[in-house]
């Protein structure tokens, strides 16, 4: 799963008070735009039911995971709903251990060198830099010095026009939330176009890196 996420490069994040049907509609719109990895945050009231529905209807097109996974109970509930990967905003040893018991990829949130080092010692190489926009691409370069094995996915305030700078700094992927999926209601046709534009932007950034 880690390789699939890195290859895709974009993790579209859905948060907010979407219904199950709206989550599915957003999934279709993103898939039509070329997105292949989707995160539904557990802060969404219908997240677990939405994950089940997305896996049922779009499992052949999208890798569907759970976000804002805060503890072992969230890990268990997400995997029971069919989540294929887990993303956390923080680094929690219990959460990492719970995901490992299920043999499911967990991408923990990190910000400092101390957190990156701890995550690596816990066996996590694919890491979410959050919030990325508060430090920018140079922070990834700085972390790569002592931690070259860390694979960083900047998330938080990253959107169109930003990808090239982060790719050149060493980012292996991106978590894209409100810059792509807005709070409901959203024009699904425009969402498909926005997703396609981001997919193209990432392809161009990687070709030039």
N, C-alpha and C positions, 0 to 999 in steps of 0.2 A: 504493500500500500504506500509506503514511503516513496518508492520509486515512481509509482503512478502519480502521486501528488507533485513530486519534483518535475516530472515530465510535463504534466499539464501546466504547472506554474501559477495557475490562478485558483484560489479557493474563494468562491462566492459565498458571502455570509448573509444569511437571512436572520434578522432579529425584528422584534416588534410583535404587535398583536394580530398577526395573520391567522385566519381560520385554516383548517386542514386543507380545504379546497383552494384557498388562496396560496398556500405554500406549494401545492401541486402545480397551480397555474404559473407561479414564479419559476418553479423548476423547469417546466416545459419551455418557458420563454428564454431562460438562461441556456438550456440545452440547445435550443434552436440557434442561439448566438455562438455556439461553439464551446461553452463552458462544460467541463466534464467532472468537476469536483465541487460539491456543495456542502456547506456547513449550516446546520440549523441550531441556533443558540437555545439553550435550555431556559433562557429568560422569556422565550416566547411561550405563551400559555398552552398552545397546542403542539409544542415541539415534538413530543414523543409520538403522538398520533400522526403528525406530519411526516416524521421520519419513516414510520411504517408505510404510509401511503406512497411516499416518494420511492422507497425501495421496491414496493409492489408494482408501481406503474412505470418507473424510469430506471430501475435497477440495471438495465442493460446499457444505459447511456450515461448515467451519473454515478459516481462514488458519493455516497451520502454519509455524512458524519454529524456528530453532535458537538456543539461548542458551549463555552462557559461551563465546562465540567469542573466542579469545585471539590468533589469528595468521592469516596468509594461508592456511596449510594448512587450518585449521579452516574458513575461508571456502569454499575450494574443495570440501572434503569435504561441507560442509553443503548447498551449492548442488547438488552432484552427487546428493545424496540427495533433493533436491526442496524444500529449505527456501525459503519465499517471502520471508522476511525474516530478519535476523540481529540478535542482541542481545549486547552485550559488557559485561563488568563494569568495563571500564576504557577509556581512550582511547589507541589505538595507531594511529599514522599508517599503518603497513603494512597493518593490518587494514582501515582505512577505504579505502585505495587499492585493495586487493584486491576489496572489495565494489563499489567504483565501477567497476572493470573489468568486472564481471559485470552492472552496472546493477541491483543488488539493494540494497534499503534496509538500512542498518546503523544501529542505535541504540546509540551508545556510552555507557558508564557515565561519569558525571562526579560531582564532589562540590564542588569549589571554583570560585570565579569564574575563576581562571586556566584551569581545565580547560574550563569552559563557553566562554570566549572562544576557546580553541584549537579546540574542536570546531566552533564556528561558522565559523571561518576555513577549516576543512577541508571545509566544506560540509554539516555535520550540524546540522539544526535540531531534530529530534526526539531528545531526550536522556533517558537513564535516570539519575535521581538515586538514587545507591546509596552506602551504606545510608541510606534515608530516615528510618527511625525514630530515628536518632541525632541528628537535627537538627530534624525536624518541619516542619509546614507553613510556618512563618515563614521558613525558609531559601529556599523557593521565592519568596516575596514579595521577599526581599532580593536574590535573583539577578535577578528581573524588572526591578529598577531600572536597572542598567547593560545588561542583556541582554533587552530586551522581546521580541526575535524568537525567543528560545529557547522551545521547547515541552517541558515537563518531565513525565516519567512517573516518579513516586516508586515505588521498589521496595525491599523489604527491611524486614520488620517491619510492613508495612501490611496491615490486614485489616478485618473487619466493625467498624462503628462509627467508622472513621477517615475515610471518604471525604468526608463533608461538609466537614470542616475543610480538607482538601487541595484540594478543588474550589474553595472560596472563596478559597484562596490562589493559584489559577491553574493547578493541575494539569490536564493535558489527558487523562490516562489513568492507569492503575495497573498495575503488575506485581504479581500476587498469587500467592505460592508456598505455603508451608507453612500459611498461614491458610486455605487452600482444599484443596489436594491434599496429603494426608499421606503419610508413608512407608507402603509396602505392609504388610499388606493393608488395603484401605479399603472401607467400606460404600458401594457405588456409588449406591444409592438416596439415602443421606444426602448424598453428594457433589452429586447433582443438585439436591437441595433447597437446599444451601448455595450452590451457584452461582446458582440462581434468586434467592435472597435478596440476594446481592451485586449482581446485575444490577438488581434493584428498588431497592436502596439507592443505586446510582449514578444511576439515573433520577431519584429523588427529590432527590438532592443537586444535580444539574444543573438541575432545575426551580426550585430555591430560590436558586441562585447569581445 
